[in-house]
Amino acid sequence: MPFRQGSPARPAATRPSRGRWADAQAFAALDLGTNNCRLLIARPQAGGFAVIDAFSRIVRLGEGLASTGRLSDAAIERTISALRVCSDKLQRRNVTLARSVATEACRQASNGPDFIARALAETGIHLDIISAEEEARLAVLGCHALIEPGEDPALVFDIGGGSTELVLVDTSTPIPTVLDWHSAPWGVVSLTEHAGGGEGEEGRRAAYARMRSVVADSFAGFASRLPRHIERPRLLGTSGTVTTLGSVHLGLSHYDRSVVDGLIVPASAMRKISADLSHMSITERAKLPCIGNERADLVVAGCAILETIMDLWPAERLGIADRGIREGILRRLMGAPKPGKSGVAA
């Protein structure tokens, strides 16, 4: 798989120095997904980086996209509002270089280019619509440090709002080498709208089985290419689904990145949580800490995708990463080494 450089990062607009960060070199990464808008601003530090500002908001940009093929007016307004907040943060920090990317919702929507143009005109943020391949590689670059040690290939996955990326990697090199990858057009938003729903417990069970079947079909080609007889499969997930389920597993009263990022959980525990959530009503799920009203209607689709991934790569434990595309972008901007012929993109 040849290395493909994505669209270049763009220098931040020249602005007068302001405040205590005036002399600090800063970089910014913005990831606009189907469900979330997330920004990180960081500065290099000891071979890595230190975050100096961040922002995350559920915008549901892809809401209704599956049925209309377009980004809705309401979704665009929510997203533009979030991008204005990001723009303000970028202007208040001494950002040297920034890159902003958009993923599945903008890849699919017929009015995606119009939205990109409007976002630039109203917020000054230029969004690059990246390919599913680059999305997968950025996620791996951002989270591979959390893959458990081992010699066999590892599977890294990112459950998004509109798609799910699966990447098989060889970790014998400092930057993991991509052996194979796959992008399925199902994320928590698209799968919920396509196959979710169901009244009563029986209806919810049927909907969950339906979602699992849809996802399994979309994974079939990739599953057939996976190596067999792996002695110790390793599995790492980066997404709101796995961080949310990790929080439920720990019984947290509120989300705490410091204890979730890098957590390793028995796969059997994640299956039990998934099964329990799939049987609950939206109202019951909304009462659980770390799920709440914002995630109650979408988390079950994430559970269906996660269980299907665990079926095709039966690891005993699941690693959880609260890091991914944004961190991958920052590593590129700060000069992470480019890979060889089949390496993960730098």
Backbone torsions as a table, in degrees:
resi	resn	phi	psi	omega
1	MET	NA	110.5	-176.0
2	PRO	-68.1	150.0	174.4
3	PHE	-71.1	133.3	177.2
4	ARG	-126.6	120.0	178.1
5	GLN	-75.2	131.3	177.6
6	GLY	-77.9	-173.8	178.3
7	SER	-60.1	141.7	-175.2
8	PRO	-68.1	152.3	172.5
9	ALA	-70.1	159.9	-176.5
10	ARG	-117.2	133.2	175.5
11	PRO	-59.6	141.3	176.4
12	ALA	-68.4	151.3	179.4
13	ALA	-62.1	142.4	179.1
14	THR	-65.8	132.8	-179.8
15	ARG	-148.0	157.1	179.8
16	PRO	-64.1	150.7	177.6
17	SER	-65.3	140.9	-179.5
18	ARG	-137.2	133.1	166.3
19	GLY	64.8	-162.7	-169.2
20	ARG	-70.3	-19.9	-177.8
21	TRP	-93.0	10.4	-172.4
22	ALA	-57.4	-33.3	-176.0
23	ASP	-99.4	3.6	-177.0
24	ALA	-95.9	132.3	176.8
25	GLN	-78.6	123.1	-175.9
26	ALA	-125.6	151.3	179.3
27	PHE	-128.1	151.4	-178.0
28	ALA	-131.8	144.4	176.5
29	ALA	-134.9	127.6	179.4
30	LEU	-122.2	129.6	180.0
31	ASP	-119.3	110.0	177.4
32	LEU	-102.0	106.0	-179.8
33	GLY	-98.9	-171.9	179.6
34	THR	-69.7	-27.1	-176.1
35	ASN	-116.6	-33.3	-172.2
36	ASN	-124.7	153.0	169.1
37	CYS	-118.6	120.3	-172.8
38	ARG	-134.9	135.4	-178.0
39	LEU	-128.1	139.8	169.8
40	LEU	-128.6	135.2	171.5
41	ILE	-120.8	127.3	-173.2
42	ALA	-144.5	166.1	175.2
43	ARG	-129.7	146.6	-179.0
44	PRO	-58.2	143.6	178.5
45	GLN	-159.2	117.2	171.9
46	ALA	47.9	52.1	177.5
47	GLY	80.8	-4.6	177.4
48	GLY	-132.7	-136.7	176.2
49	PHE	-153.7	156.6	176.9
50	ALA	-113.8	127.5	179.9
51	VAL	-74.9	128.8	178.1
52	ILE	-111.4	-12.6	175.3
53	ASP	-162.6	151.6	-178.6
54	ALA	-154.4	160.2	179.1
55	PHE	-154.9	140.9	175.5
56	SER	-149.4	132.7	178.1
57	ARG	-147.5	136.2	173.5
58	ILE	-77.0	116.9	-176.8
59	VAL	-113.1	-18.7	-179.4
60	ARG	50.9	52.2	-179.9
61	LEU	-60.0	-33.7	-177.0
62	GLY	-89.6	11.3	-179.0
63	GLU	-61.1	124.5	179.1
64	GLY	81.7	-4.1	-176.4
65	LEU	-61.9	-36.8	-176.8
66	ALA	-61.5	-32.3	-177.0
67	SER	-93.4	-26.0	-175.3
68	THR	-109.5	-23.2	-175.8
69	GLY	76.6	8.0	-177.3
70	ARG	-133.2	155.5	169.4
71	LEU	-77.1	129.2	-177.4
72	SER	-74.6	158.1	178.6
73	ASP	-59.7	-41.5	-178.5
74	ALA	-65.2	-41.8	179.6
75	ALA	-64.9	-40.1	178.4
76	ILE	-63.4	-43.0	179.9
77	GLU	-62.6	-42.1	178.2
78	ARG	-61.2	-41.2	-176.0
79	THR	-72.5	-41.1	177.4
80	ILE	-60.4	-40.1	178.0
81	SER	-59.6	-43.4	178.5
82	ALA	-66.9	-39.4	179.8
83	LEU	-66.0	-30.6	176.2
84	ARG	-63.8	-39.2	176.8
85	VAL	-62.5	-44.1	178.7
86	CYS	-61.7	-43.1	-179.7
87	SER	-60.5	-40.8	179.2
88	ASP	-63.7	-41.4	178.5
89	LYS	-64.6	-40.7	179.0
90	LEU	-62.7	-37.3	-178.8
91	GLN	-73.2	-26.6	-177.9
92	ARG	-87.7	-9.5	178.7
93	ARG	-110.2	157.0	-179.3
94	ASN	-85.6	69.1	-175.2
95	VAL	-79.9	120.9	-179.1
96	THR	-82.9	-41.4	-176.5
97	LEU	-147.1	138.8	-177.4
98	ALA	-139.7	149.9	170.0
99	ARG	-139.9	134.9	179.9
100	SER	-123.4	131.1	-176.9
101	VAL	-126.2	151.5	174.2
102	ALA	-122.7	149.4	-172.3
103	THR	-119.9	-130.7	-163.2
104	GLU	-57.8	-42.6	-178.0
105	ALA	-59.1	-44.7	-180.0
106	CYS	-75.2	-26.5	174.8
107	ARG	-66.2	-37.1	-173.9
108	GLN	-88.1	-36.2	-168.9
109	ALA	-68.3	135.4	178.3
110	SER	-66.0	-27.3	178.6
111	ASN	-102.0	19.4	177.7
112	GLY	-57.7	-48.4	178.9
113	PRO	-60.3	-37.0	177.9
114	ASP	-64.7	-40.0	178.1
115	PHE	-64.1	-43.5	179.2
116	ILE	-58.6	-42.8	-180.0
117	ALA	-65.3	-40.8	179.6
118	ARG	-67.3	-41.0	178.6
119	ALA	-59.7	-41.4	178.6
120	LEU	-65.2	-44.3	-176.8
121	ALA	-66.0	-37.1	-172.7
122	GLU	-95.9	-21.1	-177.0
123	THR	-123.5	-15.9	-176.4
124	GLY	80.3	4.0	-179.7
125	ILE	-95.3	122.8	178.1
126	HIS	-95.9	113.2	-179.0
127	LEU	-93.8	126.8	172.6
128	ASP	-91.9	125.8	174.0
129	ILE	-82.9	108.7	-175.4
130	ILE	-92.7	157.9	178.3
131	SER	-73.8	162.5	176.4
132	ALA	-62.5	-34.2	178.9
133	GLU	-63.6	-47.0	-180.0
134	GLU	-66.6	-36.3	176.9
135	GLU	-58.0	-45.5	-179.6
136	ALA	-63.5	-43.5	-177.7
137	ARG	-68.2	-38.7	177.2
138	LEU	-63.2	-40.8	179.7
139	ALA	-61.4	-43.3	179.1
140	VAL	-64.8	-44.3	180.0
141	LEU	-59.6	-33.9	-177.8
142	GLY	-79.5	-23.4	-172.4
143	CYS	-125.6	-0.2	-171.5
144	HIS	-62.0	-21.3	179.7
145	ALA	-62.1	-18.3	-177.5
146	LEU	-95.4	1.9	176.1
147	ILE	-67.4	132.7	179.0
148	GLU	-61.0	146.7	177.0
149	PRO	-60.2	148.0	178.4
150	GLY	166.3	170.0	-177.1
151	GLU	-103.4	-27.6	-178.7
152	ASP	-75.5	161.8	176.4
153	PRO	-58.9	151.9	177.5
154	ALA	-117.1	151.1	177.2
155	LEU	-110.3	123.5	177.2
156	VAL	-111.0	135.7	-179.1
157	PHE	-136.1	153.5	179.4
158	ASP	-133.9	108.3	177.9
159	ILE	-89.4	109.2	-178.4
160	GLY	-98.6	-162.4	177.7
161	GLY	-84.2	-35.6	-176.2
162	GLY	-117.5	-9.4	179.9
163	SER	-155.6	166.5	175.1
164	THR	-129.9	128.6	179.3
165	GLU	-106.5	134.2	177.8
166	LEU	-120.7	130.8	-177.4
167	VAL	-133.7	121.4	175.1
168	LEU	-92.2	124.9	-174.1
169	VAL	-128.6	150.6	170.8
170	ASP	-100.6	121.2	-174.3
171	THR	-98.8	16.7	-179.6
172	SER	-76.2	-12.0	178.3
173	THR	-104.3	156.8	-178.6
174	PRO	-56.3	-44.0	171.7
175	ILE	-103.2	117.8	-174.4
176	PRO	-51.7	141.7	177.5
177	THR	-91.3	128.2	178.6
178	VAL	-76.6	121.3	178.4
179	LEU	-92.8	-35.3	179.8
180	ASP	-164.5	158.3	178.0
181	TRP	-152.7	161.2	-179.2
182	HIS	-153.3	142.1	173.3
183	SER	-122.0	124.4	177.9
184	ALA	-105.7	142.5	-175.2
185	PRO	-80.3	32.4	-179.0
186	TRP	-126.6	120.8	171.8
187	GLY	-126.9	-171.1	-173.9
188	VAL	-66.1	-32.2	179.5
189	VAL	-79.0	-53.1	-176.0
190	SER	-63.4	-39.1	-179.6
191	LEU	-70.8	-38.7	177.2
192	THR	-61.0	-45.5	-178.4
193	GLU	-69.2	-31.0	-177.3
194	HIS	-82.3	-41.5	-169.8
195	ALA	-134.7	4.6	-177.7
196	GLY	-81.7	-168.1	178.7
197	GLY	99.6	-160.6	-179.6
198	GLY	107.5	128.6	-179.9
199	GLU	-97.8	137.5	178.8
200	GLY	72.0	171.5	-175.9
201	GLU	-63.7	-39.8	-180.0
202	GLU	-65.3	-40.9	177.9
203	GLY	-63.3	-38.7	178.5
204	ARG	-68.1	-37.8	176.5
205	ARG	-62.5	-43.1	-179.5
206	ALA	-64.3	-41.0	179.5
207	ALA	-64.4	-39.4	180.0
208	TYR	-64.7	-43.7	177.8
209	ALA	-63.0	-38.1	179.0
210	ARG	-64.4	-44.7	178.8
211	MET	-62.9	-42.8	179.0
212	ARG	-60.1	-40.6	-178.9
213	SER	-66.9	-42.0	179.2
214	VAL	-61.0	-44.9	-178.6
215	VAL	-67.9	-42.6	179.7
216	ALA	-59.2	-40.6	178.1
217	ASP	-62.2	-39.5	-177.8
218	SER	-72.9	-21.3	178.9
219	PHE	-91.2	-8.8	-166.9
220	ALA	-56.6	-45.6	-178.8
221	GLY	-61.6	-44.6	179.0
222	PHE	-65.4	-42.5	-179.3
223	ALA	-59.0	-36.4	-178.8
224	SER	-69.2	-20.3	-179.1
225	ARG	-93.5	-9.9	-177.3
226	LEU	-68.5	144.6	177.9
227	PRO	-66.6	147.6	179.9
228	ARG	-100.6	164.7	173.0
229	HIS	57.9	40.8	173.1
230	ILE	-73.7	127.9	-175.4
231	GLU	-66.6	-41.9	-177.7
232	ARG	-142.2	85.0	179.6
233	PRO	-62.4	137.0	176.5
234	ARG	-114.7	139.4	-172.6
235	LEU	-135.3	128.6	178.4
236	LEU	-132.3	127.8	179.5
237	GLY	-115.3	139.8	175.3
238	THR	-129.0	109.7	179.9
239	SER	178.3	167.1	175.4
240	GLY	-63.8	-30.4	179.3
241	THR	-61.7	-52.9	-174.6
242	VAL	-71.6	-33.8	178.1
243	THR	-69.9	-35.4	177.0
244	THR	-66.5	-46.8	-179.8
245	LEU	-67.0	-33.5	174.5
246	GLY	-62.3	-39.2	177.6
247	SER	-65.1	-41.2	177.2
248	VAL	-63.1	-42.8	179.1
249	HIS	-58.7	-39.4	-179.7
250	LEU	-80.9	-10.9	-178.7
251	GLY	69.9	33.0	-177.3
252	LEU	-70.7	144.3	176.6
253	SER	-82.1	-20.8	175.8
254	HIS	-154.8	157.9	-175.2
255	TYR	-67.8	136.1	-179.8
256	ASP	-136.6	102.2	-177.0
257	ARG	-58.5	-33.9	-174.6
258	SER	-63.3	-24.6	179.3
259	VAL	-104.6	-15.5	-178.7
260	VAL	-91.9	-42.4	-179.1
261	ASP	-66.6	116.9	-176.8
262	GLY	94.9	-1.3	178.5
263	LEU	-65.8	143.5	174.5
264	ILE	-121.0	124.6	-171.3
265	VAL	-124.0	141.3	174.2
266	PRO	-58.6	136.2	179.5
267	ALA	-60.2	-34.8	-179.6
268	SER	-62.6	-35.3	178.9
269	ALA	-67.6	-38.7	179.0
270	MET	-68.4	-34.9	176.8
271	ARG	-65.8	-41.7	-179.6
272	LYS	-65.0	-43.9	178.1
273	ILE	-61.2	-42.8	179.9
274	SER	-61.3	-45.9	179.6
275	ALA	-62.5	-43.5	-179.7
276	ASP	-62.0	-45.9	-178.8
277	LEU	-65.0	-36.2	-177.2
278	SER	-66.3	-22.6	-179.6
279	HIS	-89.4	-14.9	-176.9
280	MET	-82.1	157.2	171.7
281	SER	-78.3	165.5	177.4
282	ILE	-59.4	-40.1	-180.0
283	THR	-61.8	-41.8	179.6
284	GLU	-66.7	-41.7	179.5
285	ARG	-66.2	-36.3	-177.8
286	ALA	-64.6	-22.6	-179.3
287	LYS	-79.9	-11.9	-178.7
288	LEU	-79.9	133.5	176.0
289	PRO	-58.3	146.0	179.4
290	CYS	72.8	1.0	171.3
291	ILE	-112.3	-66.8	174.1
292	GLY	63.3	-174.4	-176.2
293	ASN	-65.9	-32.6	-175.5
294	GLU	-68.7	-28.8	-175.8
295	ARG	-112.8	-7.0	-171.4
296	ALA	-60.8	-35.3	-176.6
297	ASP	-85.5	-16.2	-175.1
298	LEU	-107.5	-19.4	-171.2
299	VAL	-64.4	-31.3	-178.2
300	VAL	-66.4	-38.0	175.3
301	ALA	-61.3	-39.9	176.1
302	GLY	-61.7	-39.3	177.8
303	CYS	-62.7	-41.5	-179.9
304	ALA	-63.1	-41.8	178.4
305	ILE	-66.0	-44.7	-178.5
306	LEU	-61.2	-46.8	-179.2
307	GLU	-62.5	-36.5	179.1
308	THR	-67.4	-38.0	175.5
309	ILE	-63.1	-42.5	-179.8
310	MET	-67.9	-26.0	174.5
311	ASP	-66.4	-43.8	-174.8
312	LEU	-82.7	-17.5	178.2
313	TRP	-135.8	82.4	-167.7
314	PRO	-76.2	66.9	174.9
315	ALA	-74.5	150.6	178.5
316	GLU	-78.2	-23.5	-176.7
317	ARG	-133.9	152.7	179.2
318	LEU	-119.9	123.9	173.5
319	GLY	-86.3	143.4	-176.5
320	ILE	-119.8	129.1	-179.6
321	ALA	-122.6	125.6	170.2
322	ASP	-98.7	60.6	178.9
323	ARG	-165.6	158.8	-177.9
324	GLY	176.0	-113.8	-171.4
325	ILE	-58.9	-47.9	-177.6
326	ARG	-61.9	-42.6	179.1
327	GLU	-66.7	-35.1	175.6
328	GLY	-63.6	-42.1	176.9
329	ILE	-61.8	-45.3	-179.1
330	LEU	-62.0	-39.2	179.2
331	ARG	-64.8	-37.9	175.3
332	ARG	-63.4	-47.5	-177.1
333	LEU	-63.1	-32.5	-177.7
334	MET	-89.9	5.4	171.6
335	GLY	95.9	32.3	173.2
336	ALA	-60.3	141.8	-175.2
337	PRO	-63.1	142.2	174.8
338	LYS	-72.4	148.1	-176.8
339	PRO	-83.4	177.0	171.9
340	GLY	-79.8	-156.6	-169.9
341	LYS	-58.3	-41.3	-178.7
342	SER	-115.6	20.3	-175.6
343	GLY	-77.1	166.0	175.6
344	VAL	-69.1	138.6	-173.1
345	ALA	-60.7	137.5	177.1
346	ALA	-95.0	NA	NA
